[in-house]
Amino acid sequence: MTAPPVLVSPSRLLDHRLEQLVAAELARLARRAPALADDHLDLVEASLQQIINRLLPARGRASAPPEAVAALFDLECV
């Protein structure tokens, strides 16, 4: 018996995609500049998160109509 598909809100899908982008960027930076200490990478991560929050406030994402967020960011409900 298979479980029914779980619907995920577009704002949550967007949050997940943003988390993936930040993780990928940090991994790329760590590969290209292996001498960077963890505290430097933490600062980069915090800065990226500030940029994201300024461009796409979480409160706005959460309160936007799901279809608007999905259309704006080309997301699909799963």
Secondary structure as the mmCIF struct_conf table of DSSP 4:
data_model
#
loop_
_struct_conf.conf_type_id
_struct_conf.id
_struct_conf.beg_label_comp_id
_struct_conf.beg_label_asym_id
_struct_conf.beg_label_seq_id
_struct_conf.end_label_comp_id
_struct_conf.end_label_asym_id
_struct_conf.end_label_seq_id
HELX_LH_PP_P HELX_LH_PP_P1 THR A 2 LEU A 7
HELX_RH_AL_P HELX_RH_AL_P1 PRO A 10 ARG A 32
TURN_TY1_P TURN_TY1_P1 PRO A 34 ALA A 35
HELX_RH_AL_P HELX_RH_AL_P2 ASP A 38 LEU A 55
BEND BEND1 LEU A 56 LEU A 56
HELX_RH_AL_P HELX_RH_AL_P3 ALA A 58 SER A 63
BEND BEND2 ALA A 64 ALA A 64
HELX_RH_AL_P HELX_RH_AL_P4 PRO A 66 PHE A 73
TURN_TY1_P TURN_TY1_P2 ASP A 74 ASP A 74
#
